[in-house]
Amino acid sequence: MPKVPGMAETPPPADAPAAPATGAKPAPRRGGWAVLRLWRGEEPLARAFWDWGILGGLLVNMSTSFAFWLLLTEDRVVPAYIIGYGLSNAYNLLIGVGIWRSVGREVTDPARARRFRLITLALLAVAVVT
């Protein structure tokens, strides 16, 4: 709002967020689908890694592996590969990008960020290969 000469400036409310310091990363956007927040790196790192990466990764990869096996026993090779590799690798790409971006947003120490990213890449490599 433009300043009007002779008018006193109203202080911000007590519960208003503080203005970011120069060079600080912008506050994450709120709202929207959780998957989009993960993709943009707006989910907290702990949630992105443990909930989406570990728990979600186990559920998605185990269920798609089971579906792969089940479809192969029925001689449905193409759907087996689409579900067994296509769906699981798409999810693995989603969580990999989300965790990578969350690390970039939350971790300020470059060495620590590099460790987090290497761990994420190693876990994704295992998930993609198996």
TIRO-2110 file (N, C-alpha, C; in Angstrom, 1 decimal):
// TIRO-2110
0.8, -1.2, 0.0, N, 1, A
0.0, 0.0, 0.0, CA, 1, A
0.9, 1.2, 0.0, C, 1, A
0.6, 2.2, -0.9, N, 2, A
1.5, 3.4, -0.9, CA, 2, A
1.3, 4.2, 0.4, C, 2, A
2.4, 4.9, 0.7, N, 3, A
2.4, 5.8, 1.9, CA, 3, A
1.7, 7.1, 1.6, C, 3, A
0.9, 7.5, 2.5, N, 4, A
0.2, 8.8, 2.3, CA, 4, A
0.9, 9.8, 3.2, C, 4, A
1.3, 11.0, 2.7, N, 5, A
1.9, 12.0, 3.6, CA, 5, A
1.0, 12.4, 4.8, C, 5, A
1.5, 12.5, 6.0, N, 6, A
0.8, 12.9, 7.1, CA, 6, A
0.0, 11.8, 7.8, C, 6, A
0.1, 10.5, 7.3, N, 7, A
-0.6, 9.4, 7.9, CA, 7, A
0.4, 8.5, 8.6, C, 7, A
0.0, 8.1, 9.8, N, 8, A
0.9, 7.2, 10.6, CA, 8, A
0.8, 5.8, 10.0, C, 8, A
2.0, 5.1, 10.0, N, 9, A
2.1, 3.8, 9.5, CA, 9, A
1.6, 2.8, 10.6, C, 9, A
0.7, 1.9, 10.2, N, 10, A
0.2, 0.9, 11.1, CA, 10, A
1.2, -0.3, 11.3, C, 10, A
1.6, -0.6, 12.5, N, 11, A
2.5, -1.8, 12.6, CA, 11, A
1.8, -3.1, 12.2, C, 11, A
2.6, -4.1, 11.8, N, 12, A
2.0, -5.3, 11.4, CA, 12, A
1.5, -6.0, 12.7, C, 12, A
0.5, -6.9, 12.5, N, 13, A
0.0, -7.7, 13.6, CA, 13, A
1.1, -8.5, 14.3, C, 13, A
0.9, -8.8, 15.5, N, 14, A
1.9, -9.6, 16.3, CA, 14, A
2.1, -11.0, 15.7, C, 14, A
1.1, -11.6, 15.1, N, 15, A
1.2, -13.0, 14.6, CA, 15, A
1.7, -13.0, 13.1, C, 15, A
2.0, -11.8, 12.5, N, 16, A
2.4, -11.8, 11.2, CA, 16, A
3.8, -12.3, 11.0, C, 16, A
4.1, -13.1, 10.0, N, 17, A
5.5, -13.6, 9.8, CA, 17, A
6.5, -12.5, 9.6, C, 17, A
7.7, -12.7, 10.1, N, 18, A
8.7, -11.7, 9.9, CA, 18, A
9.2, -11.7, 8.5, C, 18, A
9.6, -10.5, 8.1, N, 19, A
10.1, -10.3, 6.7, CA, 19, A
11.4, -11.1, 6.6, C, 19, A
11.6, -11.8, 5.4, N, 20, A
12.8, -12.6, 5.2, CA, 20, A
14.0, -11.8, 5.2, C, 20, A
15.1, -12.3, 5.7, N, 21, A
16.4, -11.6, 5.6, CA, 21, A
16.9, -11.6, 4.2, C, 21, A
17.8, -10.6, 3.9, N, 22, A
18.3, -10.6, 2.5, CA, 22, A
19.0, -11.9, 2.2, C, 22, A
18.8, -12.4, 1.1, N, 23, A
19.4, -13.7, 0.6, CA, 23, A
18.7, -14.9, 1.1, C, 23, A
17.7, -14.8, 2.0, N, 24, A
17.0, -15.9, 2.5, CA, 24, A
16.1, -16.5, 1.4, C, 24, A
15.9, -17.8, 1.5, N, 25, A
15.1, -18.5, 0.5, CA, 25, A
13.6, -18.1, 0.8, C, 25, A
12.8, -18.0, -0.2, N, 26, A
11.4, -17.6, 0.1, CA, 26, A
10.7, -18.7, 0.8, C, 26, A
9.7, -18.3, 1.6, N, 27, A
8.9, -19.3, 2.4, CA, 27, A
8.1, -20.2, 1.4, C, 27, A
8.0, -21.4, 1.7, N, 28, A
7.3, -22.3, 0.8, CA, 28, A
5.8, -22.0, 0.7, C, 28, A
5.3, -22.2, -0.5, N, 29, A
3.9, -22.0, -0.8, CA, 29, A
3.1, -23.0, 0.0, C, 29, A
2.0, -22.6, 0.5, N, 30, A
1.1, -23.5, 1.3, CA, 30, A
-0.1, -23.8, 0.4, C, 30, A
-0.7, -25.0, 0.7, N, 31, A
-1.9, -25.4, 0.0, CA, 31, A
-1.5, -26.3, -1.2, C, 31, A
-2.5, -26.7, -1.9, N, 32, A
-2.3, -27.5, -3.0, CA, 32, A
-2.2, -29.0, -2.6, C, 32, A
-2.1, -29.8, -3.6, N, 33, A
-2.0, -31.2, -3.4, CA, 33, A
-0.6, -31.5, -2.8, C, 33, A
-0.6, -32.5, -1.9, N, 34, A
0.6, -32.9, -1.2, CA, 34, A
1.7, -33.4, -2.2, C, 34, A
1.3, -34.0, -3.3, N, 35, A
2.2, -34.5, -4.3, CA, 35, A
2.9, -33.3, -5.0, C, 35, A
2.1, -32.3, -5.2, N, 36, A
2.8, -31.1, -5.9, CA, 36, A
3.7, -30.4, -4.9, C, 36, A
3.3, -30.4, -3.6, N, 37, A
4.2, -29.7, -2.6, CA, 37, A
5.5, -30.6, -2.5, C, 37, A
5.4, -31.9, -2.6, N, 38, A
6.6, -32.7, -2.6, CA, 38, A
7.4, -32.5, -3.8, C, 38, A
6.8, -32.4, -5.0, N, 39, A
7.6, -32.2, -6.2, CA, 39, A
8.3, -30.9, -6.2, C, 39, A
7.7, -29.8, -5.6, N, 40, A
8.3, -28.5, -5.6, CA, 40, A
9.3, -28.4, -4.5, C, 40, A
9.4, -29.4, -3.6, N, 41, A
10.4, -29.3, -2.5, CA, 41, A
9.9, -28.6, -1.3, C, 41, A
8.5, -28.4, -1.2, N, 42, A
8.0, -27.6, -0.2, CA, 42, A
7.6, -28.4, 1.1, C, 42, A
7.6, -29.7, 1.0, N, 43, A
7.4, -30.6, 2.1, CA, 43, A
8.6, -30.5, 3.0, C, 43, A
8.4, -30.5, 4.3, N, 44, A
9.6, -30.6, 5.2, CA, 44, A
10.5, -31.8, 4.9, C, 44, A
11.8, -31.6, 5.1, N, 45, A
12.7, -32.7, 4.7, CA, 45, A
12.4, -34.0, 5.4, C, 45, A
12.1, -34.0, 6.7, N, 46, A
11.8, -35.2, 7.4, CA, 46, A
10.6, -35.9, 6.8, C, 46, A
9.5, -35.2, 6.5, N, 47, A
8.3, -35.8, 5.9, CA, 47, A
8.6, -36.3, 4.5, C, 47, A
9.4, -35.5, 3.7, N, 48, A
9.7, -36.0, 2.4, CA, 48, A
10.5, -37.3, 2.4, C, 48, A
11.5, -37.3, 3.3, N, 49, A
12.3, -38.5, 3.4, CA, 49, A
11.6, -39.7, 4.0, C, 49, A
11.1, -39.5, 5.2, N, 50, A
10.6, -40.7, 6.0, CA, 50, A
9.2, -41.1, 5.5, C, 50, A
8.3, -40.1, 5.3, N, 51, A
6.9, -40.5, 4.9, CA, 51, A
6.8, -40.9, 3.5, C, 51, A
7.3, -40.0, 2.6, N, 52, A
7.2, -40.2, 1.2, CA, 52, A
8.2, -41.2, 0.7, C, 52, A
9.5, -41.0, 1.1, N, 53, A
10.6, -41.8, 0.6, CA, 53, A
10.6, -43.2, 1.1, C, 53, A
10.7, -43.3, 2.4, N, 54, A
10.8, -44.6, 3.0, CA, 54, A
9.5, -45.4, 3.1, C, 54, A
8.5, -44.8, 3.8, N, 55, A
7.2, -45.5, 4.0, CA, 55, A
6.5, -45.7, 2.6, C, 55, A
6.3, -44.5, 1.9, N, 56, A
5.6, -44.6, 0.7, CA, 56, A
6.4, -45.4, -0.4, C, 56, A
7.7, -45.3, -0.4, N, 57, A
8.5, -46.1, -1.3, CA, 57, A
8.4, -47.6, -1.1, C, 57, A
8.4, -48.0, 0.2, N, 58, A
8.2, -49.4, 0.5, CA, 58, A
6.8, -49.9, 0.0, C, 58, A
5.8, -49.1, 0.4, N, 59, A
4.4, -49.5, 0.0, CA, 59, A
4.3, -49.6, -1.6, C, 59, A
4.7, -48.6, -2.3, N, 60, A
4.6, -48.5, -3.7, CA, 60, A
5.4, -49.6, -4.4, C, 60, A
6.7, -49.7, -4.0, N, 61, A
7.6, -50.7, -4.6, CA, 61, A
7.2, -52.2, -4.3, C, 61, A
6.7, -52.4, -3.1, N, 62, A
6.3, -53.8, -2.7, CA, 62, A
5.0, -54.1, -3.5, C, 62, A
4.1, -53.2, -3.5, N, 63, A
2.8, -53.5, -4.2, CA, 63, A
3.0, -53.7, -5.7, C, 63, A
3.8, -52.8, -6.3, N, 64, A
4.0, -53.0, -7.8, CA, 64, A
4.8, -54.2, -8.1, C, 64, A
5.7, -54.6, -7.2, N, 65, A
6.5, -55.9, -7.4, CA, 65, A
5.6, -57.1, -7.3, C, 65, A
4.6, -57.0, -6.3, N, 66, A
3.6, -58.1, -6.2, CA, 66, A
2.8, -58.1, -7.5, C, 66, A
2.3, -57.0, -7.9, N, 67, A
1.4, -56.9, -9.1, CA, 67, A
2.2, -57.4, -10.3, C, 67, A
3.5, -57.1, -10.4, N, 68, A
4.4, -57.6, -11.5, CA, 68, A
4.4, -59.1, -11.5, C, 68, A
4.7, -59.7, -10.4, N, 69, A
4.8, -61.1, -10.3, CA, 69, A
3.4, -61.8, -10.6, C, 69, A
2.3, -61.2, -10.1, N, 70, A
1.0, -61.7, -10.3, CA, 70, A
0.6, -61.7, -11.8, C, 70, A
0.9, -60.6, -12.5, N, 71, A
0.6, -60.5, -13.9, CA, 71, A
1.5, -61.4, -14.7, C, 71, A
2.8, -61.6, -14.3, N, 72, A
3.6, -62.5, -15.1, CA, 72, A
3.1, -63.9, -15.0, C, 72, A
2.6, -64.3, -13.8, N, 73, A
2.1, -65.7, -13.7, CA, 73, A
0.8, -65.9, -14.6, C, 73, A
0.2, -64.8, -15.0, N, 74, A
-1.0, -64.9, -15.9, CA, 74, A
-0.6, -64.6, -17.3, C, 74, A
0.7, -64.6, -17.6, N, 75, A
1.3, -64.4, -18.9, CA, 75, A
0.8, -63.0, -19.5, C, 75, A
0.7, -62.0, -18.7, N, 76, A
0.4, -60.7, -19.1, CA, 76, A
1.6, -59.8, -19.0, C, 76, A
2.5, -60.0, -19.9, N, 77, A
3.9, -59.4, -19.8, CA, 77, A
3.9, -57.9, -19.9, C, 77, A
3.2, -57.3, -20.9, N, 78, A
3.2, -55.9, -21.1, CA, 78, A
2.6, -55.2, -19.9, C, 78, A
1.4, -55.5, -19.4, N, 79, A
0.9, -54.8, -18.2, CA, 79, A
1.8, -55.1, -17.0, C, 79, A
2.4, -56.2, -16.9, N, 80, A
3.3, -56.5, -15.8, CA, 80, A
4.5, -55.5, -15.8, C, 80, A
5.1, -55.2, -16.9, N, 81, A
6.2, -54.3, -17.0, CA, 81, A
5.8, -52.8, -16.8, C, 81, A
4.6, -52.5, -17.3, N, 82, A
4.0, -51.2, -17.1, CA, 82, A
3.8, -50.9, -15.6, C, 82, A
3.2, -51.8, -14.9, N, 83, A
2.9, -51.6, -13.5, CA, 83, A
4.2, -51.8, -12.7, C, 83, A
4.9, -52.9, -13.0, N, 84, A
6.1, -53.3, -12.2, CA, 84, A
7.2, -52.3, -12.2, C, 84, A
7.4, -51.7, -13.4, N, 85, A
8.6, -50.8, -13.6, CA, 85, A
8.1, -49.3, -13.8, C, 85, A
7.1, -49.2, -14.7, N, 86, A
6.6, -47.8, -15.0, CA, 86, A
6.1, -47.1, -13.8, C, 86, A
5.1, -47.7, -13.1, N, 87, A
4.6, -47.0, -11.9, CA, 87, A
5.6, -46.8, -10.8, C, 87, A
6.3, -47.8, -10.5, N, 88, A
7.3, -47.7, -9.4, CA, 88, A
8.4, -46.7, -9.7, C, 88, A
8.9, -46.7, -10.9, N, 89, A
10.0, -45.8, -11.2, CA, 89, A
9.5, -44.4, -11.3, C, 89, A
8.2, -44.2, -11.8, N, 90, A
7.6, -42.8, -11.8, CA, 90, A
7.5, -42.3, -10.3, C, 90, A
7.1, -43.2, -9.4, N, 91, A
7.0, -42.7, -8.0, CA, 91, A
8.4, -42.5, -7.5, C, 91, A
9.4, -43.3, -7.8, N, 92, A
10.7, -43.1, -7.3, CA, 92, A
11.3, -41.8, -7.8, C, 92, A
11.0, -41.5, -9.1, N, 93, A
11.5, -40.2, -9.6, CA, 93, A
10.8, -39.0, -8.8, C, 93, A
9.6, -39.1, -8.6, N, 94, A
8.8, -38.1, -7.8, CA, 94, A
9.5, -37.9, -6.4, C, 94, A
9.7, -39.0, -5.7, N, 95, A
10.3, -38.8, -4.4, CA, 95, A
11.7, -38.3, -4.4, C, 95, A
12.5, -38.8, -5.4, N, 96, A
13.8, -38.4, -5.6, CA, 96, A
14.0, -36.9, -5.8, C, 96, A
13.2, -36.4, -6.7, N, 97, A
13.2, -34.9, -7.0, CA, 97, A
12.7, -34.1, -5.8, C, 97, A
11.6, -34.6, -5.1, N, 98, A
11.1, -33.9, -3.9, CA, 98, A
12.1, -33.9, -2.8, C, 98, A
12.7, -35.0, -2.5, N, 99, A
13.7, -35.0, -1.4, CA, 99, A
14.9, -34.1, -1.8, C, 99, A
15.3, -34.2, -3.0, N, 100, A
16.5, -33.3, -3.5, CA, 100, A
16.2, -31.9, -3.3, C, 100, A
15.0, -31.5, -3.7, N, 101, A
14.6, -30.0, -3.6, CA, 101, A
14.4, -29.6, -2.1, C, 101, A
13.8, -30.5, -1.3, N, 102, A
13.7, -30.2, 0.1, CA, 102, A
15.0, -30.1, 0.8, C, 102, A
16.0, -30.9, 0.4, N, 103, A
17.3, -30.7, 1.0, CA, 103, A
17.9, -29.3, 0.6, C, 103, A
17.7, -28.9, -0.6, N, 104, A
18.2, -27.6, -1.1, CA, 104, A
17.5, -26.5, -0.4, C, 104, A
16.3, -26.7, 0.1, N, 105, A
15.6, -25.6, 0.7, CA, 105, A
15.9, -25.5, 2.2, C, 105, A
16.1, -26.7, 2.9, N, 106, A
16.2, -26.7, 4.3, CA, 106, A
17.7, -26.8, 4.8, C, 106, A
18.5, -27.5, 4.1, N, 107, A
19.9, -27.7, 4.6, CA, 107, A
20.8, -26.6, 4.1, C, 107, A
21.4, -25.9, 5.1, N, 108, A
22.3, -24.8, 4.7, CA, 108, A
23.8, -25.2, 4.6, C, 108, A
24.2, -26.3, 5.3, N, 109, A
25.6, -26.8, 5.3, CA, 109, A
25.8, -27.6, 4.0, C, 109, A
26.7, -27.1, 3.1, N, 110, A
26.9, -27.9, 1.8, CA, 110, A
27.3, -29.3, 2.0, C, 110, A
28.1, -29.6, 3.0, N, 111, A
28.6, -31.0, 3.2, CA, 111, A
27.4, -31.9, 3.6, C, 111, A
26.6, -31.3, 4.5, N, 112, A
25.4, -32.1, 5.0, CA, 112, A
24.4, -32.3, 3.9, C, 112, A
24.2, -31.3, 3.1, N, 113, A
23.3, -31.4, 1.9, CA, 113, A
23.8, -32.5, 1.0, C, 113, A
25.1, -32.5, 0.7, N, 114, A
25.7, -33.5, -0.2, CA, 114, A
25.5, -34.9, 0.3, C, 114, A
25.6, -35.1, 1.7, N, 115, A
25.4, -36.4, 2.3, CA, 115, A
23.9, -36.8, 2.1, C, 115, A
23.0, -35.9, 2.4, N, 116, A
21.6, -36.2, 2.2, CA, 116, A
21.3, -36.7, 0.8, C, 116, A
21.8, -35.9, -0.1, N, 117, A
21.6, -36.2, -1.5, CA, 117, A
22.2, -37.5, -2.0, C, 117, A
23.4, -37.8, -1.5, N, 118, A
24.0, -39.1, -1.8, CA, 118, A
23.2, -40.3, -1.3, C, 118, A
22.7, -40.1, 0.0, N, 119, A
21.9, -41.2, 0.6, CA, 119, A
20.6, -41.4, -0.3, C, 119, A
20.0, -40.3, -0.7, N, 120, A
18.8, -40.4, -1.5, CA, 120, A
19.1, -41.1, -2.8, C, 120, A
20.2, -40.7, -3.5, N, 121, A
20.5, -41.3, -4.8, CA, 121, A
20.8, -42.8, -4.6, C, 121, A
21.5, -43.2, -3.5, N, 122, A
21.8, -44.6, -3.3, CA, 122, A
20.5, -45.4, -3.0, C, 122, A
19.5, -44.9, -2.2, N, 123, A
18.3, -45.5, -2.0, CA, 123, A
17.4, -45.6, -3.3, C, 123, A
17.5, -44.6, -4.1, N, 124, A
16.7, -44.6, -5.4, CA, 124, A
17.3, -45.7, -6.3, C, 124, A
18.7, -45.8, -6.3, N, 125, A
19.3, -46.8, -7.2, CA, 125, A
18.9, -48.2, -6.8, C, 125, A
18.8, -48.4, -5.5, N, 126, A
18.4, -49.8, -5.1, CA, 126, A
16.9, -50.0, -5.5, C, 126, A
16.1, -49.0, -5.3, N, 127, A
14.6, -49.1, -5.6, CA, 127, A
14.4, -49.3, -7.1, C, 127, A
15.2, -48.7, -7.9, N, 128, A
15.0, -48.8, -9.4, CA, 128, A
15.5, -50.1, -9.9, C, 128, A
16.6, -50.6, -9.3, N, 129, A
17.2, -51.9, -9.8, CA, 129, A
16.3, -53.1, -9.3, C, 129, A
15.7, -53.0, -8.1, N, 130, A
15.0, -54.2, -7.6, CA, 130, A
13.5, -54.2, -8.0, C, 130, A
END
